Amino acid sequence: MTLHAAPRLARCALMCAVLAGASVAWPAGAAERTFDLTVTNGVLPAAQRSIRVEKGDRLRWRIVSDVPGELHLHAYRVEAKLVAGVPAELTFTAHATGRFRVEWHGVADRAVSGTAPRASTHHHAPPLATLEVRPK
């Protein structure tokens, strides 16, 4: 390691530690709400389709799908790319009140063989779920 690389490495390690701490440092008094979401063939069970929380709640979504795809939450700019059978987790704070669409975009194979799969771009399907954030 060169003399100039050591300070850079130390700064990188410090930044990683700060970012790791920031990701788990939640606001004091914020309720943590955990939701297990199981996507089967691009659909959630009816009991998981409506998520109701209060503004300021810290949300943890544990997601698993039987097919690859992408889940994203409109207006919050939160998304997770899912691999079939591999659990994923999203954590975020419910900072805006209202009703927000949770959408699923499955993976479709390209017609040309040998190319990578791509996420579908169909945005007019019914939402996978709805997040309702109420004021405190």
C-alpha positions in Angstrom: 0.0 0.0 0.0 1.4 3.4 -0.9 1.6 6.3 1.6 -1.2 8.1 -0.3 -3.5 5.1 -0.3 -3.7 4.8 3.6 -5.6 8.1 4.2 -8.0 7.3 1.3 -8.6 3.9 2.8 -9.2 5.4 6.2 -11.7 7.9 4.8 -13.5 5.2 3.0 -13.7 3.1 6.2 -15.0 6.1 8.1 -17.6 6.9 5.5 -18.8 3.2 5.5 -19.1 3.3 9.2 -21.1 6.6 9.1 -23.4 5.3 6.4 -24.0 2.0 8.3 -24.9 3.9 11.4 -27.2 6.2 9.6 -29.1 3.3 8.1 -30.1 2.0 11.5 -30.4 5.3 13.5 -34.1 5.9 13.4 -35.8 8.9 14.8 -36.5 8.8 18.6 -40.1 7.7 19.2 -40.7 6.4 15.7 -42.7 3.1 15.6 -41.0 0.3 13.7 -43.5 -1.6 11.6 -42.5 -4.8 9.9 -44.5 -6.4 7.0 -43.8 -9.7 5.4 -44.8 -9.6 1.7 -45.0 -12.8 -0.3 -45.3 -12.3 -4.1 -46.7 -15.3 -5.9 -46.8 -15.1 -9.7 -46.7 -11.3 -9.4 -49.6 -11.1 -6.9 -49.8 -10.5 -3.2 -52.4 -12.3 -1.0 -55.5 -10.1 -0.3 -54.5 -9.7 3.4 -51.2 -8.1 2.3 -52.5 -5.7 -0.3 -53.4 -2.8 2.1 -50.7 -1.5 4.3 -51.7 1.2 6.8 -49.3 3.2 8.9 -48.8 6.6 10.5 -46.6 9.4 9.4 -43.1 9.0 11.0 -43.4 5.2 11.3 -40.2 3.4 10.3 -41.2 0.6 7.9 -39.4 -2.7 7.2 -40.7 -4.7 4.3 -39.4 -8.3 4.1 -40.2 -9.5 0.6 -39.9 -12.8 -1.1 -41.2 -13.7 -4.6 -41.4 -17.0 -6.5 -40.5 -15.2 -9.8 -37.9 -12.5 -10.5 -39.1 -8.9 -10.8 -39.0 -5.4 -9.3 -41.2 -3.9 -6.6 -41.4 -0.2 -6.3 -43.3 2.4 -4.2 -44.5 5.4 -6.1 -43.7 8.9 -4.7 -41.2 7.4 -2.2 -38.6 6.3 -4.8 -38.1 3.0 -3.0 -37.5 -0.1 -4.9 -36.3 -3.7 -4.6 -35.0 -6.0 -7.4 -36.0 -9.5 -6.5 -34.6 -12.8 -7.5 -36.9 -15.8 -7.3 -36.8 -17.4 -3.8 -34.2 -14.9 -2.4 -35.6 -12.7 0.4 -35.1 -8.9 0.1 -35.7 -6.1 2.6 -36.7 -2.5 2.3 -36.5 0.0 5.1 -37.8 3.5 5.0 -39.6 6.2 7.0 -43.2 7.0 6.1 -42.6 10.7 5.6 -45.5 11.7 3.4 -49.2 11.2 4.1 -51.6 9.8 1.5 -52.2 6.7 -0.5 -49.3 5.3 -2.6 -49.2 2.5 -5.2 -46.9 -0.4 -4.7 -46.2 -1.8 -8.1 -44.7 -5.1 -9.4 -42.9 -5.4 -12.7 -42.1 -9.0 -13.6 -39.2 -10.0 -15.7 -39.9 -10.8 -19.4 -37.5 -12.6 -21.6 -36.3 -10.8 -24.7 -37.4 -12.3 -28.0 -33.8 -12.5 -29.1 -32.0 -15.4 -27.5 -28.8 -14.9 -25.6 -29.8 -11.4 -24.3 -30.4 -10.5 -20.7 -33.9 -10.4 -19.3 -35.5 -7.0 -18.8 -38.1 -5.7 -16.4 -41.6 -5.2 -18.0 -42.6 -1.6 -18.4 -46.4 -2.0 -18.0 -47.4 0.8 -15.5 -51.2 0.7 -16.0 -51.9 -2.6 -14.2 -53.6 -2.6 -10.8 -51.2 -2.0 -8.0 -49.6 -4.9 -6.2 -50.6 -3.1 -2.9 -51.4 0.3 -1.5 -49.5 2.0 1.3 -51.8 4.4 3.3 -49.9 6.8 5.5 -52.1 8.7 8.0 -51.2 11.8 9.9 -50.4 11.3 13.6 
